[in-house]
Amino acid sequence: MSNPYFETMRRLYRKCVPLRVRRSIERARNQYNEKILIRRINRYFETHQEEKRFFQKELDFINRAKSIQMIPYPFIFEKERSKIDVYYDSGAGFPYVLHRERRLYFPSKASPDLVQKMYNGLLLEQHMLSPHQYFSNDFFPTDNDAFLDIGAAEGLISLEWVETVRAIILFEPEPIWREPLALTFEPWKDKVRIIAKAASSFDDDKCQMVDSVLQYQNGPFLLKLDVEGQEAAVLKGASKTLLKPDTRVVCCTYHRKEDAKTFEQFFSEGGYHTQMTDGYLLPTDKEMQSPPYFRRGVIRAWKSKRNESPSQENGADVL
């Protein structure tokens, strides 16, 4: 429950202090907090030299950059962030960008600057050198796959592959994305299904199991999981789907400290081959910032061959 006194003071602060000044204060506070965290990380590795050798490259980067970056590698600064053209659909009332000449919509109240920032961040996550990259040159959606985008958000990944796969099912429970997703995938509504629920280990008004959605469908299936730490619950609700020989999975492993080790063991015991993306991520969420700080980003899992014929056209880098 929010504190009434705090809420009153916050309203007064926002009313009395100009936005320009508030932003300046916020930047200064963030910079101070970053310095404190960098100092804490360095102190930890001073007494954990054996661990330090695994993360030396990432540690050197944050010390040189003097900032906390989720993707702690120089390539994030090598290319100037694109000045993306942001358009406005006056009929629908939503902003959008063109991705592969396809409209990708964003929430109605998102400013052009915010849309540019969000879109550039999405492209950076899927850069060919990023630990957050879902696909690789030998692991990507094919025309045989039904693609399940679990934790779809704006739907960029599905939009990237919508012309390739035979069907798409998006799970996204956040109401803010409901209308943008519907607009983005309107041209492909015959092959795209949007489920406004969270994928989980049970079925109710707000959650649905992958197994329930796919119980009358045939594979092969490719599942992408990025659900803010609820990946284990999604996998539990997909237990029958995971038994199929033609199911493949790409799953985030950085939301919880032990997820990389846990999921690697889980998939191996289920008869899957596994591959971690190269490098590490440095979570920027304070609740996730605990030693050794750097975490594996994504695991890919498959039983048969990952892809028969990798192609440059359907490569992994969406930049």
N, C-alpha and C positions, 0 to 999 in steps of 0.2 A: 504494500500500500504506500502511495506517495505521501511525503510529508507536506502538510498544507503550508507551513511556514516556508519551506524550501521552494514550493511552487509559486508562492507569492513573490518571493525575492527574485526568482528566475524571470517572472513576468515583468517586474520592475526593471531588472537589468536589461532585458531585451527592448523595453520601451524607452529607457533613458540613454542607453549606450548605442551610438550609431553602428550600423552593420559593419562598416569599414574597420572600426576600432575593435569590434568583437572578433572579426576574422584575424586581425593582427594579434590579439591576445591569444586566440586559439592556436595560431601558428607557433607563437613563442612557447606556449605550454607543451605543444607536441614535440618541439625541438628539445625542450628540457627533458621530457619523459624519455625521448630516444637516447639522449646522452646517458641518462641514468641506466637504461636497459643495456646499452653497449658496455658500460662499465661493469655491470653485473655479469654479463656474459663473459667478459674477459677475465674477471676474477674467478669465475667458475672453472674456466679452462686452465688457469694458472695452477690449479690443484688437481686437474684431471688431464694430465699430459697424454695418457694413452688414448682417451677419447678425442683429444684435440687434433691428433694426426688425421682422423677421419674428416674433420670439418675445417682444416686449415685454410683451404681456398675460400670457403664461405666467410670464415672469420676475418681473413685478410680483406675481403671485399667490404664488409660493414665498417671496418676500421678506416679504410681509405675513403669510403663514401660518407662516413660520419652520419649515417642515417640507417633506419631500419626499413628494409625492403623485403616484402614477402618472397620475391624471387631474387636471391642474393648473388647475382652474377652480372658482370660488366655489360653483357649484351643488352640489358634493359635500357642503357644509356647510349648505346652505339647508334641507334636509329632515332632521330627526332620524332616525337609523337606526331602522328598525322593530324592535320587540321581537317577533320572529317566534316563533310557537308551534312548538315542536319536539315531535314525537310519537315514540313508540317502538313498533315492531312486535315484540312479544314472541315471536311465532311465528317470524318470520324472523331476529330478532336484530339489526335495523338501525334507526337513527333516520331520520325523514323530516319534511319540511315539506309543506304543501299549496300548490301553485302552480296557480292557476286551478282549484282544487278537485281537483287531480290530485296523487297522491303522488310526491314527488321524494326518492329515498333517498340517503343518505350512508354513508360507511364505518362499520363496526360500532363502532370505537373512538373515533369523533368525539364529543366532548362536546357538550351542548346549546349552550354558548357558542360553540364552534368552528363548529357547524352554522349558528347565527345569523350569525356573522361571514362565513362563506363565502357564504351565500345573499344577504345584503345586498350583498356585494361583487359578486356576479353581476348583481344587479339594477342596481347602479350602473354597471357596464360597459355595460349595454344601455339606459341612460337616453337619452332623445331628444337630449340635448345632448352625449353622450359621443363622443369620437373612436374609441372601441372598439365602437361600435354597429354590428352587422352589417347591419341592414336599415333601410330608410327608408320613407316613405309611398308611394314609387313604385318600390321594389325590395324585394320580399318573396316568400316561398314562396306558390305557388298550388296549386289542387287538381289541376293537370296535372303538377306536378313530382314527380319522385323526388328526395328530399333526401338528400344525402350529408353527414353530420356528421363531418368528419374532424378528429380531436382532440376527441372528444365529452366527455371527463371525466365529469361528473355527468349530462350529457344535458339540461340545462335548455332549450337552444335547440330541440332536437328535441321535447321535451315541449310547448313552447309552440306548435308547429305540427303536432303529431301528428294532430290531427283535421282539419287542412286538406289536407295533401299526400296523394298517392296511395300513397307508399311512403317508408320511411326506411331508410338504411343507415348505421350508426354504426361508425366506426373508433376503437378505444380500446385500446392495448396494455398500459396499466398494470393489473396484477392487482387493485389496491385498488378499482378501479371495476367490476370484472367482475360481482360479485353485486349491488351497488346498481343498476347499469344493468338487469340482468335483472329485478329486482323492479319498478323504475320502469315498464318497458315491457311487463310481463306482460299488462296488459289489451289491448295492441295487438300481441301477438306474431305475429299473422297478417300484419301489414303492416310490422313492424320487424325488421330483421336486424342483429345485433351481431357485428362482426368483431373478435376479440381480437388484432389485429395492428396494426402501424403501417403507414399508407399510405406508399408509397415509390416508387422508380424501378425496383424489381426485386421478384421473388417468391421467398420462401424460407419457412422455418418461422416467422419472426417478422415478415415484411413482405409486403405485397401491393400490387400496382399497382391503381389505380382502373380502368384499362383492362381488367384481367383480371376484375375483379368485374362490370363492365358489358358485357362483350363480347357477351352474348346478350340484352341488354335495350335497350328503346327509350326515347328521351327524351320530353319534355324533362328535363334534369338541372339541379339547383342544387347546387353544391359549396361547402361552407363549410370553409375551411382555417384552423386555429389550432393549429400543431404545433411550437411552440417553436423556430423557426428552420429547420425542415425543409420549409418550404413549397415551395422550388424543386424538391426531390426529388419531392414529391407531384405537382407540375405536370408534371414530366418523365414520370412514370408514368401521367399522364392525357392524353398527347399526342393519342391518337385521339379520346378523349371531347371534347377541346377543339376538335377540327375540326368537330364537329357544330354546325349553326346554332342549335339550341335549347338549348345549354349556357350556363349563367350561373355566375359564380364570385364569391364574397366571400372575401377573403383578408387575413390579418393582414400588416402591412408593418413592424412595429416591432421584430421579434426580431433582425434584422440591419440594420446601419447603412445599407446601400445598397438594401435591399429595395424601398422605395417607388419609387425611380427605376427600378430593374431591372424590377419587375413592371409598371409603367406602360408601359415600352417593350415588354416581352414581349407583353402583351395587345394593344397597339396594332398591333404587327407581325403578330399573329394575326387581325387584322380585328375586334377588339373595341372597343366604346366603353368608356370608363373614368370612374370618379368616385371621388375620395378623400373620406373623411369629413372634416368640418370639424375644425379644431384639431389639437392634437399631444398625444402621450403622453410622459411622463418615466419611462423604465424605472427600476425600483427595484433591479434585479439589477446588482451591481457590475460584472460582466463586460460589461454593455451600456451603461455610463455613460462615454461618450466624446463629445467635442465634435462637433456643437453641442448634444448632450444630448437635445434635444426631437426626437421622431420622429413621422412620420405613422402613424396607427393602422391603418386598414383601406382596402382598395381594392375596389370593386365593378366587375365587368366583364360585358358582355352584347353580343350581336350584333344581336338584334332589339329590339323595344321591351321596356323593363324590366318593366313590368306594364301590362296594358290598363286595369284599373279599380281604382286604389288605393282602399282602404276604411278608414274609421276603426277598424272592428272589428279588422281585421288590420293595424293600424299597427305601428310599430317599437318603441314604448316598452313594455317588459314590466313596468314598475313598477305 
